[in-house]
Amino acid sequence: MLSKQDIEDRILVQEHFAQEHLPQQMGSAEIEQYKSRIRQLLKEKDACLVAHYYTDDLIQQLADETGGCVSDSLEMARFGSRHPASTLIVAGVRFMGETAKILNPEKRILMPTLEATCSLDIGCPADEFSAFCDQYPDHEVVVYANTSAAVKARADWVVTSSIALKVVEHLADQGKKIIWAPDKHLGEYVRKETGAEMILWDGSCIVHEEFKAKGILDLKKVYPDAAVLVHPESPDSVVQIADAVGSTSQLIKAAHDLPNETFIVATDRGIFYKMQQAAPGKRFLEAPTGGSGATCRSCAHCPWMAMNGLDNIVAALEHGADEIHVDAELARRALKPLQRMLDFSAS
């Protein structure tokens, strides 16, 4: 069994790997060449590009332009199931590709790189989590989408941040006690909002955990009319000073709906692309993190999301590299809580 320190060390190693394997910088002419090649390959390979809000602006733009999807992980899952393409290329992190494969076993699922992972996923190893759950046999197991297929297979429910409150409220109304994993900050937010009896796994996102309430309040002094938008993977001290708390899609909606002209945003800065589309003319500022420049850990951008680039999208489509495979029996078990989430969201 891995210790807490072993898990933290794994996260640091993977984080360093990501920082050392970011896509190459390109000039405008080269960017257009890559985009043209990707458009051609998507047609040739009967493929569709599905991208998360935290990926590079160029990837989000290309997904929009080619009839793909830019969204949060819940809508990515829905879209991939509905789209007729035989191949999906999932620009995001590995658990998103695994989820797409579980929901679409007949489709080929490619990723720009299989090395793009997530600190929440790494920080919740399946064997350790299963042993943790065994200590509470009378609890319903609810896991966040940011987990491996093996962890999902151990769960009763999978949730995204956009549906977590509703699912837990539903379970609490039935008198269910809950094991929550892996993000402790999101879990604490859900527990406070619902009053549910919950046991939390000790995991966190390296991006959101770095946001600091003091830094945000200091920035508010410079921009007193700014509204603060916060993803609930952030620490409670940050959530408490928010004008709006929600999933990526919910924060984009808040940017459009709120009357403020300036926003301090406590989530990955990749979301700015869609926020600017939803609320043109408004100003979006990165919430301060634990440091700046060489001293900040994530600098408001996930290092694994940053591994997605135009060059490795081309490589994946040309060579079929970085294909997602999920063991059939594991996929069968993981499908149950995922389908439960999709059915619940549709009801």
N, C-alpha and C positions, 0 to 999 in steps of 0.2 A: 504493500500500500504506500502511496506517495504521501509525504508530509506536506503541510502548508508551505514550508520553505521550498520543497522540491517543486511544487506547482508554481510558486512565484518565480523561481529560477527559470522554469520552462518558458514562462511568459516573457521574461527579459531576453532570453536567447532568441525566441521567435521575433520579438520586436526588433532586436538588433539586425536579424536576418532581413526583415522587411526593409529597414532603412538602407541596407546595403544593396538591395535589389529593386530599386525604383525604376520605372520606365525612363528611357532616354529623353532628354530635352530635344525639341524639334523646332525648326523654323516654320514659317507659315506655308511655304511651298511644299515642304515635306509633309506637313499635317494634311494638306489637301490631297496629296498623293495617297496617303494612308486611308483617308476617309473615302476616297473614290474606290480604292481596292476593297475596302470592307463592304461598301454598297454592292459591288459586283459579286463578292463572295457570298453575301447573304442571299442573293438571288440564286446563285449557282448551287448552293448547298441546302436550299429550302430551309433557311435559318432565320431566326428572329433574335434581336438583341434586347435583353432585359437588363436594366441598370438600376442600381440603388441611388437614392438621393445623395449619398456621400461620395460617389465616384466623381472623377474629373468632369468639369463642365463640357469638354469636348465629347466625352462618351455619352453624357446625358443628351446633349444636342443631337448626336448621331442616332441614338435610340429613338428620339422623337421624330427625326427626319425620315427614318426608314420604317415607320409603322410599328416600332417596338414599344417599350414601356419604361417609364422612369417613375419609381414609386417606392413606398416602404415595403418591408418584407412580406406583409400580409397580401398586399395587392400584387406583388411580384408572383406570389404563389397562385393567386387566382388567375392572373393574366396568362401565365404559362400553361395552365390547365385548359383555358379557353382557346388559345391561339392554335391554328391548324398546322403550323410549321412542324416539320419532323425533327428539327434540331433547334435547341435553345442555347444561346450563349449568354451566360449569366455573369454580368459584371458586378462584382460585389465581393463577398467573402465566402469561404467554403461551405458553411452551413446552409447558405442560400442555394448553392448548387445541389447539395444533398437533398434539400427539401423539394426542389424542382424535380429531381430524379424520383423521389419517393412518390410524388403526386402524379408523375408522368413516366412510368417505367418503360413505356413503349418508345419514348423519345430519346434521342441522343442529347446529353447535356454536356456542354463544353464550358470551360472557364478560361479567362485570360491567363490565370495561373492558379494552380492548386495550392500554392504556398500562402495565398491570402487567407489568413485565419482570423481569429478574434480572441481577445483576452478572456472574454466570458466563456467561450468554448474551451480554450486551453485550461482555464481555471476550474473546470468541472469535469474531471476525468470520470468515465462511465463506471469503472469498478468502485472507485471511492464514493461516487454518488449513490450507487446501488446499495452499498453497505450502510450509508447514511439513511437511506429510505427504510431499510430493514429494521432500523431502530424504532420506527413509528408506523407500525403496520395498520393502524386505524386512521391514517391520514390520506387524504387525496393528494396525489403528486401533480403539481402544476409547474411546468418548465417554460421558460422564455424561449422564443424561437432561436435565440443565439446560442444554440447547443448542438452537439453532434447527433447523428442519427441514433447512436447507441444510447445516449441519454434520453432522447425522445422516446425510444422504445421502452424505457423504464417508466414513462410518465402515463398519467391518466388524461392529462390535458396539455396541449401546447398553446401558448398565447403570444401575441405580439403586444407592444406597448399600446397600440390603438384599441385593443379589445380586453386587456388584462383586467381593468376595473370591473367591467360588466361580467366577465366570467367568474371572478372571485366573489362578486356580490351574489351571483346566482348560486354558487356553492355555499356561501355563508348563510343564505336564506334557507338552505336545506340542512343547516346545522353541521356542515362538514368542516373538519379541521384540515389544514393545508400545509404541505411541504412546498416551499417555493424555492426555485433555483433558476439561474445562478446569481442574478444581480441583486445584491443586498439593498442597494439604494432604491431601485424600483420596487423591490419587495416591501421595503419599509413605507414607501409612498402608498402602495396599494393597501397595506395593512391599516395605515392611518385613515385612509379615505373610506374603507369598507367596514372597519371594525372586526374583520375576520381574525380568527385564531390561526396564526401562521408561524411556522418554523422556517427560518431563512438560511439558505446556503451562503457562505461567505465569499462571494465573488463580486467583481466590479469591472467596469469598462475603463480602460486606461485614458480614454479621451474625456469622458464626462466626470470621472473622479477628480480630474485636475482643476475643474472650475472652482473658483473661490468667491464666497459671498463678499468678502472685504474688497476684493478687486472690482467686483461688479458695482458695489455701492460707491467706490471711489470714482468709477467711470460715470455713474449716475450724477455725480456732482458736476461733471463737465457737460453732460447731456441730461439735464433735469427732466425734460419732457419725454425721454426715451422710455418705451415699455420693455420689460425684461421677459424674454421667451425662454423657457427652460424645458429640456427633456428630463423626464423623471428618473433616468439613470444617474442624474447628478446628485451630489450629497444633499441631505435634508436642509442644511443651512442655505443652500442655493435655491432649492425649491420654495423655501419660505418667503423669499423676496421676489418671487415671480409674479408677473401680471397674467401670464398664461402658462400652464403646464400641460404637456401633451406629447404624443408621438410626432414623428416627422411630418406626417400629413396634417395632423391637428395644428402644429406650429405654423405651417405654411398658410393654413386657413386663418389662423389668428393674425398673421402678418397682413393679410388682405382685409380682414374684418375690423380690426382695431383702428381707431382714428389717428393714432400716433403716426408721425412722419419718420421717427427714428426708433430702431430696435436694437437692443443688446441681446445677442443670441447665444445661449448656452447649449450648443450642440455642435456637431461637426460642421465646419464651414462649407463643406460640399453642398449643404442645403441652400446656400445663398443663390445658386443658379435658379432654382424653382421659386424661391421667395421673390426674387427680382422680377420673374415673369408674372407671378401672382399679384404683386404690388409694385408696379413700375413707378419710379419716382421717389420711392421711399428709401431710406438709408439703413443699412444693416451693419452692425459692428460685432466683431468677435468678442465674446465674454472673456475676460482675462483668465489665464490659467495659472498654475503654480509657479511659473517662471516665464522667461522670455528669451527668444533667440536660442543660444546653445544650452540654456539652463532649463528650458521647458521640455517636458517629456513628450507630449503629443502635439502641442501648439495648436489645439482645436482641430486636428485632422488625424484620422486613423491611419497609421502607417501601412496597414494591410489593405485598406481601400485604395491607398495611393499606389499600390503595386499594379493596379489595373491600368493598362495603357493601350493606345491604338496599335502599337507594334505587336504586343502579345495577343491582341484580338485577331490580328491578321494571321499570326502563327497558329493560333488555335483553329481557325477556320481552314487554313491551307493544309494543315497536317493532321488535324483531328487530335492534336495533343491536348493534354490536361482535360481529359474526359472524366466525368464523375461516374463512379460505379458504387453501388450500395448492395451489400449482400441481400439476397432475396428474402430470407427469413427475417433479417433485421428490418428491412423495408416494410415487410408485412406488419410487424409489430409497431413500428414508428408511424405507419399510416393511420392507425386507429386514433391516437390523440390529435394528429393533424387534421384528419377528416372531421373529428368532433369540433375543432375550432372553426373550420370552414362552415360546417352545418349551423353552428351556433351564430356565427356572424351573419348568415343568410336568413336567420329566423326573425 
